[in-house]
Amino acid sequence: MYVKRWLPVVACLAALAVVLASCTAGVATPGPTPPTSRKAPAPEAKSPAVPSVPAATPKPVAGQPRYGGILTISTLGDPVSLDMHQETSYLVANVVQLAYNGITQYNPESSEEVIGDLARNWETSKDGLTYTFHLSENLKFHDGGPFAAEDARFSFERMVRPPRDIRAPRRPQLAAVDKVEAPDKGTLKFTLKYPSASFLNVLSSGFMVVFSKAFVEKKSHMKNDVLGTGPYKLKTYSAGVSLEYVKNADYFVKGRPYVDGITFYIIRDPGTRLAAFRTGQVKLTGPGEAGLTPAAAQIVRRTLPQEMVVPYPSMCNNLFLMNALEKPWTDLRVRTAAHLAIDRQKGIEVLGQGFGEIGSNMLGKWGIAKEELAKMPGWRQPKDADIAEAKRLLTEAGYPDGFTVKTLVRAEKNFEDMSVYMADQLAKIGVKLELDVKESAVRGALLNQGAFSNHPMLNCFNFPDPEDAARLWAAPTSGDWGQNWARYADDKITELLAKQSRALDPAERMKIVRELDLKMIEVAVRPGIYWSQALIGIWPEVKNRGKLIGNYSLQKYQDIWLAK
C-alpha cells in the first residue's frame, strides 16, 4: 500500500529537475524472486463488397523459436478490477489482455492495418452499414466451455447497452453500432447507424475482448475473474504481489504460445522496479507507465552492455484536467489562464528529460503541426505574453491575487512529478495547488465520481484514430459521464465528433478533425503539456516482443519466446 504523503512544491524548475533525476538514480532493494521452474500469421480478411484491409502475414521470426520457460514482467500496481469491459486503466490492460481475444487486432507490423483475431475474414456491405465477420470454430474458453458467435454478440451488447450497474466506458467508441447479431455459431454481424471511418480501428482496441456469456451470466460481472479464449490462463492473483499465468494448451492459433507461463510482478516503487530489471529478476517491463522512466532508461544504457531499451510512441498526453462543474473551473477565463501558464517545452525538458513531443489534443498526423502550434498562445515562446494574459484573465474573473485549490494526485511517481510541475507552473499566475495524494484505486473512484477539483494526469489513446477522443468528450448517459472526467459537454464538439466519424474521405475528415482540435483548445478543460514517448526494458533473450501500438493493444504475448 502507498503511504499518503504531501509533495513539496518546488520553487523553481531547476530544483525540480534535480529532484526528478535523484528519484530514479539510485538502485533500491532487490525485486521479487521469479519462479524456478506475435501472433501466428492471421488468415486473410476479405471483403467482396467494399474491400476491407487484408490481413498481413507478420515477418518471420529471426532465429528458431524455442518452447518453454517462464517470462517475468514488471508492472507497477494492482489492476483496479479484472473486468476489461468496465475498466480503462493500463494497470488492467497490461496484465489481463493476454487471457482474451478480440474480433480483430492491429497488425503487429503496422498500426495502419487491421487483421483478424477471432475473425477469419469479413465482408463489408457496399453502403458501409453492415460488417459480417466469420469467426474461427471449435474454440474453447479456459474453463472448457465452447466459444460461439453468441459469446461475441453478448460481449459487444454488454459494452453498447450494458445491464444496470455495469459501467460502459467504451460506449462512445461504439456509438455507430445499431444492432449486433449472431445468425449462426460462426458468424457475427454488426449493423451500423451510419458509415464509420474508424469502425475496424475501434474493434481492434485491446479492450474490445470477448467474454463467455455463460460465465458472465453466472457471475454477473468479471471484476474478480479472468476467463477468455486467449493464449494464457490466469492461475493465481496475489494482490500487491503478482499475477501468474500458464499456457493455454487449447489455444486456437497453431503452435502458440511459446512460453510455458508469464508472471507479472507488482512492484510499486520505481527504484525497486528498476533494480529488479537490472538484475534480471524481471526480463521485460510492462509498457506505458509500467515501463522505464527516461532517467531509468539512462541508467540501463549506462550500466548494462546490451541494447535493452526500446522507445515507442505511447499515444499518451500529459495534461491538466479541470472539473468543469467545480468552481473556479466553471469559468472559461480561469481555465484559459491555466492553459496559458503551462510551459510545454520546459515540460518535455524537466518531466520527459527530452523524450516527448509538442502537440495538440489529437495525436500524430491528426494533430496541429508543431510549427503552427509554436505561434499559438499557450505554446509560443517566450512565455511573457501568455503569463501577462493569464493574470489579466484571472483579475477579470475576480481572482486578482489568484486562489488556492486542492489537487488530486495519483500515488505514482510520474503523476506526482507532473503535479509538482503543474504547481510550479500555476504559481507563476498566483494559483496555489494543494497536492492530495491518493493511491490508484481511490484516485480512480474519485475521478469516476467527479469528486475532485483538478488532476494532473496522463491520458492515452487506445488506438491511433481521432474516434478515440469521443469517450473523453461524450455527454453523460443516465448521469454517467464515463471517461469524460472533465464533465464538460459541448454541442459543437459533439457535432464535430459525429461529423468526423461519418467522413469517409480522408481529406475531408482531416479538415473536420482540425476544427474539432481548435475547439477543444478553446474550451480549455484538459490542456495538454506534451505527448510522451514511452520506453520499455527488454533482456536480449526475450525474442519477438513485436512492435507496440500505444499502451493498450497487442499485449497477448503469444509470439514471444525465450532464447534461454
KEBATOR-544187 format. One record per residue (C-alpha): residue in one letter; x, y, z. Coordinates in steps of 0.1 Angstrom, whole numbers, padded with zeros to 4 digits, always signed. Layout:
! KEBATOR-544187
AXYZ;...
***
This chain:
! KEBATOR-544187
M+0000+0000+0000;Y+0011+0035-0006;V+0017+0058+0024;K-0001+0090+0019;R+0023+0119+0017;W+0024+0156+0007;L+0047+0165-0021;P+0068+0197-0017;V+0061+0223-0043;V+0094+0233-0058;A+0104+0269-0060;C+0119+0267-0095;L+0123+0244-0125;A+0160+0238-0119;A+0153+0224-0084;L+0125+0202-0098;A+0149+0188-0124;V+0173+0178-0097;V+0146+0161-0077;L+0134+0142-0107;A+0168+0129-0115;S+0177+0119-0080;C+0145+0099-0075;T+0155+0073-0101;A+0192+0075-0100;G+0197+0050-0071;V+0191+0013-0071;A+0168+0002-0043;T+0163-0032-0026;P+0162-0062-0049;G+0129-0071-0066;P+0109-0103-0061;T+0124-0137-0068;P+0109-0153-0100;P+0097-0189-0102;T+0123-0217-0107;S+0108-0238-0128;R+0035-0124-0324;K+0006-0137-0331;A+0007-0165-0356;P+0001-0154-0391;A-0035-0143-0393;P-0058-0156-0420;E-0066-0132-0448;A-0096-0110-0442;K-0115-0104-0475;S-0144-0082-0485;P-0162-0089-0518;A-0184-0059-0515;V-0164-0030-0500;P-0128-0043-0496;S-0117-0044-0460;V-0080-0042-0452;P-0064-0076-0458;A-0047-0094-0430;A-0009-0093-0434;T+0014-0121-0425;P+0039-0109-0399;K+0076-0112-0408;P+0093-0144-0400;V+0108-0146-0365;A+0146-0142-0365;G+0162-0174-0353;Q+0145-0206-0343;P+0116-0201-0318;R+0120-0221-0287;Y+0093-0235-0264;G+0093-0234-0227;G+0104-0211-0198;I+0086-0185-0177;L+0087-0149-0188;T+0088-0124-0159;I+0073-0089-0164;S+0071-0060-0141;T+0040-0039-0135;L+0035-0011-0110;G+0002-0017-0093;D-0028-0039-0089;P-0055-0038-0115;V-0084-0017-0105;S-0105-0048-0113;L-0102-0076-0138;D-0131-0066-0159;M-0118-0055-0193;H-0151-0041-0203;Q-0156-0018-0174;E-0121-0006-0167;T-0099+0019-0186;S-0065+0017-0168;Y-0033+0003-0183;L-0030-0014-0149;V-0058-0037-0162;A-0049-0039-0199;N-0013-0047-0193;V-0019-0077-0171;V-0053-0091-0183;Q-0053-0087-0221;L-0033-0119-0226;A-0062-0141-0215;Y-0085-0128-0242;N-0091-0123-0279;G-0109-0097-0298;I-0127-0099-0332;T-0098-0081-0350;Q-0065-0066-0340;Y-0038-0044-0353;N-0011-0060-0375;P+0020-0062-0352;E+0040-0047-0381;S+0017-0017-0388;S-0006+0005-0369;E-0023+0014-0402;E-0035-0022-0408;V-0062-0043-0392;I-0061-0081-0393;G-0082-0109-0379;D-0081-0122-0344;L-0111-0144-0337;A-0123-0134-0371;R-0110-0155-0400;N-0123-0130-0426;W-0151-0105-0430;E-0173-0086-0455;T-0185-0050-0456;S-0217-0040-0474;K-0215-0015-0502;D-0232+0011-0481;G-0207+0006-0453;L-0235-0002-0428;T-0231-0039-0423;Y-0200-0058-0412;T-0202-0096-0413;F-0174-0115-0395;H-0167-0152-0400;L-0152-0165-0368;S-0128-0193-0360;E-0146-0225-0350;N-0141-0252-0324;L-0126-0228-0299;K-0128-0233-0261;F-0128-0209-0232;H-0104-0215-0204;D-0130-0235-0184;G-0135-0258-0213;G-0168-0243-0224;P-0173-0239-0262;F-0169-0205-0279;A-0196-0193-0303;A-0206-0161-0321;E-0233-0156-0294;D-0205-0150-0269;A-0191-0122-0291;R-0226-0108-0296;F-0232-0108-0259;S-0199-0092-0252;F-0204-0062-0275;E-0240-0058-0263;R-0226-0056-0228;M-0204-0027-0239;V-0230-0009-0261;R-0261-0014-0239;P-0248-0025-0205;P-0270-0040-0178;R-0278-0019-0147;D-0247-0013-0125;I-0223-0021-0153;R-0201+0008-0165;A-0197+0012-0202;P-0167+0035-0208;R-0164+0023-0244;R-0200+0031-0254;P-0190+0064-0271;Q-0165+0045-0293;L-0193+0021-0303;A-0219+0048-0308;A-0222+0039-0345;V-0235+0004-0336;D-0272-0001-0341;K-0275-0039-0338;V-0252-0069-0330;E-0264-0103-0342;A-0252-0139-0343;P-0270-0155-0372;D-0252-0188-0365;K-0225-0200-0342;G-0197-0189-0366;T-0210-0155-0378;L-0211-0121-0361;K-0229-0093-0377;F-0228-0056-0369;T-0254-0032-0384;L-0243+0005-0381;K-0265+0036-0378;Y-0242+0054-0402;P-0209+0045-0421;S-0180+0048-0397;A-0145+0057-0409;S-0129+0041-0379;F-0151+0011-0370;L-0124-0016-0376;N-0099+0005-0356;V-0124+0006-0327;L-0129-0032-0328;S-0091-0036-0328;S-0085-0018-0294;G-0071-0042-0268;F-0101-0036-0245;M-0126-0049-0270;V-0124-0085-0258;V-0148-0114-0259;F-0162-0129-0227;S-0180-0162-0221;K-0217-0154-0220;A-0225-0184-0197;F-0197-0175-0173;V-0207-0138-0171;E-0244-0146-0166;K-0234-0169-0137;K-0211-0143-0121;S-0230-0111-0131;H-0196-0093-0135;M-0160-0100-0142;K-0143-0079-0116;N-0128-0108-0098;D-0124-0134-0126;V-0105-0138-0158;L-0119-0163-0184;G-0113-0159-0221;T-0100-0178-0252;G-0066-0162-0251;P-0031-0177-0251;Y-0027-0177-0213;K-0049-0186-0184;L-0048-0169-0150;K-0035-0194-0124;T-0032-0171-0093;Y-0035-0135-0084;S-0019-0123-0052;A-0029-0087-0045;G+0001-0065-0042;V+0025-0093-0053;S+0019-0110-0086;L-0004-0124-0113;E+0007-0158-0125;Y-0005-0171-0159;V+0000-0205-0175;K+0000-0215-0211;N-0034-0223-0227;A-0028-0258-0242;D-0060-0255-0262;Y-0052-0221-0278;F-0066-0220-0314;V-0035-0205-0330;K-0014-0234-0340;G+0019-0237-0322;R+0013-0208-0299;P+0021-0196-0273;Y+0058-0205-0270;V+0065-0199-0233;D+0050-0221-0205;G+0039-0191-0184;I+0040-0155-0177;T+0043-0139-0142;F+0037-0102-0137;Y+0054-0089-0105;I+0036-0059-0089;I+0064-0035-0079;R+0052-0001-0069;D+0085+0015-0060;P+0103+0028-0092;G+0138+0022-0077;T+0129-0014-0068;R+0113-0020-0102;L+0145-0007-0119;A+0166-0029-0097;A+0145-0060-0105;F+0150-0053-0142;R+0187-0046-0140;T+0194-0078-0121;G+0174-0099-0145;Q+0148-0109-0120;V+0123-0095-0145;K+0131-0098-0181;L+0107-0074-0196;T+0090-0043-0183;G+0053-0036-0189;P+0045-0009-0214;G+0035+0027-0207;E+0039+0038-0171;A+0049+0003-0161;G+0080+0007-0183;L+0112+0027-0178;T+0112+0064-0169;P+0137+0085-0190;A+0161+0086-0160;A+0158+0048-0155;A+0165+0043-0192;Q+0197+0063-0190;I+0208+0042-0161;V+0202+0010-0180;R+0220+0023-0211;R+0249+0034-0190;T+0253+0003-0168;L+0243-0027-0190;P+0263-0037-0220;Q+0235-0048-0243;E+0209-0026-0260;M+0180-0032-0237;V+0159+0000-0240;V+0132+0002-0267;P+0114+0035-0273;Y+0079+0037-0290;P+0051+0062-0294;S+0029+0059-0263;M-0001+0078-0277;C-0003+0094-0242;N-0008+0131-0235;N+0004+0146-0202;L-0023+0171-0193;F-0040+0192-0166;L-0076+0181-0162;M-0101+0205-0147;N-0136+0196-0134;A-0158+0220-0153;L-0186+0215-0128;E-0165+0227-0099;K-0156+0264-0091;P-0134+0281-0101;W-0130+0259-0132;T-0166+0267-0143;D-0152+0300-0156;L-0137+0298-0190;R-0113+0327-0182;V-0099+0307-0153;R-0094+0276-0174;T-0078+0296-0202;A-0054+0312-0177;A-0042+0277-0166;H-0038+0267-0202;L-0017+0298-0209;A+0005+0294-0179;I+0019+0260-0189;D+0054+0260-0204;R+0052+0229-0227;Q+0088+0230-0239;K+0101+0231-0204;G+0078+0203-0195;I+0095+0180-0220;E+0129+0190-0207;V+0120+0186-0170;L+0095+0158-0169;G+0103+0139-0201;Q+0140+0146-0200;G+0139+0152-0237;F+0116+0123-0245;G+0084+0139-0258;E+0067+0159-0285;I+0048+0191-0285;G+0012+0185-0297;S-0024+0195-0296;N-0054+0173-0285;M-0051+0149-0314;L-0022+0126-0319;G+0003+0121-0347;K-0008+0131-0382;W-0043+0142-0369;G-0029+0169-0347;I-0020+0205-0354;A+0016+0208-0368;K+0043+0218-0343;E+0053+0248-0364;E+0018+0262-0362;L+0014+0255-0325;A+0047+0273-0318;K+0029+0306-0329;M-0002+0300-0308;P-0010+0312-0272;G-0001+0285-0248;W+0027+0271-0269;R+0046+0303-0280;Q+0079+0313-0266;P+0089+0332-0246;K+0061+0329-0221;D+0059+0365-0210;A+0029+0374-0231;D+0010+0343-0221;I+0017+0349-0183;A+0005+0385-0186;E-0027+0375-0204;A-0033+0347-0178;K-0030+0372-0149;R-0054+0396-0168;L-0080+0369-0172;L-0078+0359-0135;T-0083+0395-0125;E-0112+0398-0148;A-0127+0366-0133;G-0124+0380-0098;Y-0091+0365-0087;P-0065+0393-0089;D-0044+0376-0063;G-0050+0341-0076;F-0066+0313-0054;T-0058+0281-0036;V-0073+0248-0047;K-0069+0211-0038;T-0054+0189-0065;L-0060+0152-0068;V-0027+0133-0073;R-0023+0097-0082;A+0003+0080-0060;E+0027+0070-0088;K+0059+0088-0094;N+0052+0101-0128;F+0018+0116-0117;E+0035+0131-0086;D+0062+0147-0107;M+0037+0161-0131;S+0017+0175-0102;V+0048+0192-0087;Y+0055+0206-0122;M+0019+0220-0126;A+0021+0235-0091;D+0052+0253-0102;Q+0037+0265-0134;L+0004+0278-0119;A+0023+0295-0090;K+0035+0320-0117;I+0000+0333-0120;G-0009+0332-0083;V-0027+0298-0083;K-0016+0276-0054;L-0022+0238-0058;E-0025+0218-0025;L-0015+0183-0035;D-0036+0155-0022;V-0020+0121-0030;K-0043+0091-0033;E-0035+0055-0041;S-0046+0044-0076;A-0079+0027-0067;V-0091+0056-0045;R-0080+0081-0072;G-0099+0061-0098;A-0131+0061-0078;L-0128+0099-0071;L-0122+0106-0108;N-0152+0085-0119;Q-0174+0101-0092;G-0164+0136-0101;A-0152+0142-0065;F-0122+0163-0074;S-0113+0198-0085;N-0084+0192-0108;H-0060+0164-0117;P-0026+0165-0135;M-0027+0132-0154;L-0016+0111-0183;N-0044+0102-0208;C-0037+0077-0236;F-0054+0069-0268;N-0065+0033-0270;F-0060+0032-0308;P-0044+0057-0333;D-0075+0074-0346;P-0095+0106-0337;E-0125+0084-0329;D-0109+0075-0296;A-0114+0111-0284;A-0151+0106-0284;R-0151+0089-0250;L-0132+0118-0234;W-0158+0144-0245;A-0191+0124-0245;A-0222+0139-0229;P-0234+0118-0199;T-0257+0089-0203;S-0282+0085-0174;G-0259+0106-0153;D-0228+0086-0161;W-0200+0107-0175;G-0179+0077-0184;Q-0144+0088-0193;N-0154+0125-0197;W-0137+0132-0164;A-0137+0170-0171;R-0175+0168-0170;Y-0178+0192-0199;A-0204+0187-0226;D-0202+0210-0256;D-0227+0209-0285;K-0202+0220-0311;I-0176+0193-0300;T-0204+0167-0301;E-0213+0178-0336;L-0178+0177-0349;L-0170+0143-0333;A-0201+0129-0351;K-0191+0146-0384;Q-0155+0132-0384;S-0168+0097-0376;R-0190+0098-0407;A-0164+0114-0430;L-0151+0085-0452;D-0130+0108-0474;P-0096+0112-0455;A-0090+0148-0467;E-0125+0159-0456;R-0121+0141-0423;M-0087+0158-0417;K-0104+0192-0420;I-0131+0183-0396;V-0106+0170-0371;R-0086+0202-0373;E-0117+0223-0365;L-0125+0199-0336;D-0090+0202-0323;L-0091+0240-0323;K-0125+0239-0304;M-0110+0216-0278;I-0082+0240-0273;E-0106+0269-0270;V-0127+0254-0242;A-0096+0246-0222;V-0109+0219-0199;R-0080+0195-0204;P-0050+0214-0218;G-0021+0192-0227;I+0015+0196-0216;Y+0032+0173-0241;W+0029+0138-0258;S+0052+0114-0241;Q+0075+0088-0256;A+0074+0055-0238;L+0103+0033-0230;I+0103-0004-0223;G+0132-0025-0210;I+0138-0059-0225;W+0166-0085-0220;P+0183-0099-0251;E+0169-0135-0245;V+0133-0122-0248;K+0126-0126-0285;N+0098-0113-0308;R+0082-0089-0284;G+0069-0072-0315;K+0060-0035-0320;L+0038-0016-0296;I+0009+0005-0308;G+0003+0026-0277;N-0002+0011-0243;Y-0034-0008-0247;S-0031-0032-0276;L-0011-0061-0288;Q-0003-0074-0253;K-0012-0111-0257;Y+0024-0122-0258;Q+0016-0153-0278;D+0045-0149-0302;I+0072-0141-0276;W+0098-0168-0269;L+0129-0171-0247;A+0163-0179-0262;K+0175-0195-0230;
***
